[in-house]
Amino acid sequence: MKFITTNDLKVDKTLFDFINNEVLPGTDINQDNFWNKFSKVVHEISPVNKKLIEKRENIQKQIDEWHLANLKDKFDKNKYTQFLKSISYLIDEGSEFKITTTNVDDEIAKIAGPQLVVPVDNARYALNAANARWGSLYDSLYGTDVIPGDRGSTFNKERGDKVIAYTRSFLDEIFSLDKDSWKRIENIKIENQKLIFKINGETSGLKNENQFVGFNGDKSAPTSILLKNNNLHFDIIIDASSPIGKNDKANISDIIVESAISTIIDNEDSVAAVDGEDKVNCYRNWLGLMKGDLTASIEKNGKKFVRKLNPNRTYFSKDGKKISLHGRALLLNRNVGHLMTNPAIILKDGSEIPEGIMDAFVSTMCALHDFKNKNNSRTGSIYIVKPKMHGPEEVAFTDKLFGKVEETLGLKKNTMKVGIMDEERRTTVNLKECIRQVKDRIVFINTGFLDRTGDEMHTSFEAGPMIFKGDMKKSTWLNSYENWNVDIGLDCGFSGKAQIGKGMWAMPDQMANMMDQKIGHPKSGANCAWVPSPTAATLHSMHYHKVNVFKEQDKIKSRNKTNLENILEIPKADRPNWSLEDINRELENNAQGILGYVVRWIDHGVGCSKVPDINNIGLMEDRATLRISSQHIANWLHHEICTKDQVMKVMKKMATIVDNQNEKDLAYSRSGRSNYKKMSDDFNNSIAFSAACDLVFKGRIQPSGYTEPLLHQKRLERKKS
């Protein structure tokens, strides 16, 4: 790396040039002024950031000592709670309040629907996610296991008929006709601002005429019909010349569904950005999204084309006026948390810049370009999701940081909006007070149950061996945590103002199961929930037609608030008497996920991918899932459920299996990663295998059980080699 020295900073030349030549032009921000003010802010608040991280470790040390001192006694929950209060881990709730955030886009406040999360370092993925605001329901059903049976190599008419039947049943449920069924319609036209359906020589209309909001084409022969339910749109495409439409009685060729209402463009758990070069790649893609000029060259089925951001969708209202609907998801930027530093900028004392401070400045400067075109936020807001904060003090620091960014860049106070990831135990138990710290800029709370499980295990590491990973989903603390998040959000006035979100569906190939299970998220009062792909967004959107989230929230407001004591229930096994077979199976399952993810992260810089599990089922893995698996094995080692030799034997066995899986994975050749280097060829010199082992055998001493410090260290080592 080459560095440029400016204003007591050493800045990676790649980053320095990017900011000066690509980000600042067009923002009216003077280059010299920026670097001067930026340096002052960084040197002022970096020490505060450092002290907060030190406080985490001090608190964890006290908790460890308490558990060790009380191991022989029966666990006393009241005594434990009082101890947490005595060390300011748990603080008393203050007076009642409501959030006062203003200038919030409807996609956040008024529309309930799916939310995509996508790595920012891949331009193609980012574009796909931004464009996932609209998706083909026919394609999503045909291409997934929602419709059972083999898809075959060519079009399967029988399967296509099942897709149409499924869709018509859904239309009958959500957009009911006053007579008969969508399955029997033969023609659609518009008369007197109403839809008229012809069925066997008779006519029918919508039971709820207000659901018809627009169209394209002639009223006597429309090419599309726009329907609306629960603030979400259905675009019914009519085309008698298309292969599907010509064989349909009503000539319906497809249904385009409003799908990913918002998308988190992720700089954190799903990327591997360890230096200035990596960070510029991330920032440049975000800048392209904000300018609206991001493109990606794609080759598919032997054809090359350029993917770019979709335009808005235009229609005529039923009274003939032109209307426009947003063609892209509302984009939020997930910055990194407070823990990590990055060698892209070196401070005057020789230390690395806290990466979260750098992210806040650069991602916001990039977003300034959207102020001119308003293709993202129509209200002039910048949405930043902040992960891995521990308690109100750290949330207050984020508020201070954002205020400093706004002051430096000449923005109105609270232009930068914040989303709180409720994924650390100290944030969960103090959630109301965390929200209070940012009540004027908060737009989002989300239960990140994967990281939250990792922190649950690390916080209570000394309490005893943790239960099986699969049993965590049924544990008292987890269910209480999910309900608590909704209760607190509604109590603080989130309904109609901000998002209450739920976590990821991690099995992208199991859409039938998702359709059965994920309807639980809107029913729980969450007005957004995470999905792993545009297809999943289209399918999950159907749940928000079936469930009116805001009505559900009104019902939930009257229920008894979740008991905090249940959230503090530690998921440890009091009398573990597991068989060697069961222990090894759990170890192998954990090791599989660790190795499958880490080898891609270290060797190829891939921060999120579909990794085959022990049963060859593709699971979306990121650092959150890695945190759980590594902490789980580390905990069992610490409590002598297994031995170091036993774990090492499992790690080598599973590394060989992962090598075989990856060697056959076409994704490697498609992405230019055909030079797969087997870990099992040389365990002693494989950096990836070494990283995976360190995450397990040194897991006890990792800060909060996070995986980033070791991953970054090993990735930098791999890049140098």
Secondary structure, 3 states (H helix, E strand, C coil): CCEEEECCEEEEHHHHHHHHHHHCCCCCCCHHHHHHHHHHHHHHHHHHHHHHHHHHHHHHHHHHHHHHHCCCCCCCHHHHHHHHHHCCCCCCCCCCCCCCCCCCCHHHHCCCEEEEEEECCCHHHHHHHHHHHEEEHHHHHHCCCCCCCCCCCCCCHHHHHHHHHHHHHHHHHHCCECCCCHHHCCEEEEECCEEEEEECCEEECECCHHHEEEEEEECCEEEEEEEEECCEEEEEEECCCCCCHHHCCCCEEEEEEECCCEEEEECCCCCCCCCHHHHHHHHHHHHHHHHCCCEEEEEECCEEEEEECCCCEEEEECCCCEEEECCCCEEEEECCCCCCEEEEEECCCCCEEEHHHHHHHHHHHHHCCHHHHCCCCCCCCEEEEECCCCHHHHHHHHHHHHHHHHHHHCCCCCCEEEEEEECCHHHHCCHHHHHHHCCCCEEEEEECHHHHHHHHHHHCHHHCCECCHHHHHHCHHHHHHHHHHHHHHHHCCCCCCCEEEECCCCCCCCHHHHHHHCCHHHHCCCCEEEECCHHHHHHHHHHHHHCCHHHHHHHHCCCCCCCHHHHCCCCECCCCCCCHHHHHHHHHHHHHHHHHHHHHHHHHCCCCEEEECCCCCEEEECHHHHHHHHHHHHHHHHCCCCCHHHHHHHHHHHHHHHHHHHHCCHHHHHCCCCCCCCCCCCHHHCHHHHHHHHHHHCHHHCHHHCCHHHHHHHHHHHHHC
